[in-house]
């Protein structure tokens, strides 16, 4: 049972829904059933040097402590 991301055509809110079979989600804010499934960023696991495992989301920045894409500001 995958969790999908949706956006509501009526109120334009984004939400996630656990979908079972052919169920059609409804917007939790306004109750509309006119929604569009969004393309989600996938997560991945990669093995670094020395066999270290690093889990990251495709939309994550370089540093977990800030929103900067360069970690020169925090030293990470």
C-alpha positions as CSV (number, residue, x, y, z in Angstrom):
1,X,0.0,0.0,0.0
2,X,2.0,3.0,-1.2
3,X,1.7,6.5,0.0
4,X,1.2,9.0,-2.8
5,X,1.4,12.8,-2.9
6,X,-1.6,14.7,-4.4
7,X,-2.7,18.3,-5.0
8,X,-6.3,19.4,-4.9
9,X,-7.7,21.0,-8.0
10,X,-10.3,23.0,-5.8
11,X,-8.2,24.4,-2.9
12,X,-4.7,23.7,-4.3
13,X,-3.5,22.1,-1.1
14,X,-0.8,19.3,-1.3
15,X,-1.3,16.2,0.8
16,X,-0.3,12.6,1.1
17,X,-2.6,9.6,1.1
18,X,-2.2,5.9,1.7
19,X,-4.0,4.3,-1.3
20,X,-5.4,0.8,-1.2
21,X,-6.3,-0.8,-4.5
22,X,-8.3,1.4,-6.9
23,X,-9.4,3.9,-4.2
24,X,-9.6,7.6,-5.1
25,X,-8.4,10.0,-2.4
26,X,-10.3,13.0,-1.2
27,X,-8.7,16.3,-0.2
28,X,-8.5,16.4,3.7
29,X,-9.0,20.2,3.7
30,X,-12.0,20.7,1.4
31,X,-13.2,17.2,0.7
32,X,-13.0,17.5,-3.1
33,X,-12.3,14.3,-5.0
34,X,-10.8,16.2,-8.0
35,X,-7.1,15.6,-7.2
36,X,-3.9,15.1,-9.2
37,X,-1.2,12.7,-8.2
38,X,2.2,14.3,-8.0
39,X,5.6,13.0,-8.9
40,X,7.4,12.2,-5.6
41,X,11.0,12.6,-4.9
42,X,12.4,9.1,-4.3
43,X,14.9,8.2,-1.5
44,X,18.0,6.2,-2.1
45,X,20.8,4.5,-0.2
46,X,24.3,4.6,-1.4
47,X,27.5,3.1,0.0
48,X,30.3,5.6,0.4
49,X,34.0,5.0,0.9
50,X,34.8,2.3,3.4
51,X,31.3,0.8,3.2
52,X,29.5,3.7,5.0
53,X,25.8,3.9,4.3
54,X,24.2,7.3,3.6
55,X,20.5,7.6,3.2
56,X,19.3,10.8,1.4
57,X,16.2,12.0,-0.3
58,X,16.6,13.3,-3.8
59,X,15.3,16.7,-2.7
60,X,17.6,17.0,0.3
61,X,20.2,19.7,0.5
62,X,23.9,18.9,1.0
63,X,23.7,19.7,4.7
64,X,21.0,18.3,7.1
65,X,21.5,21.2,9.5
66,X,20.6,24.1,7.1
67,X,19.0,24.8,3.8
68,X,22.2,25.8,2.0
69,X,23.4,23.6,-0.8
70,X,27.0,24.4,0.2
71,X,28.1,23.3,3.7
72,X,30.9,25.9,3.9
73,X,28.8,27.9,6.3
74,X,28.4,25.1,8.9
75,X,31.6,23.1,8.3
76,X,29.8,19.8,7.5
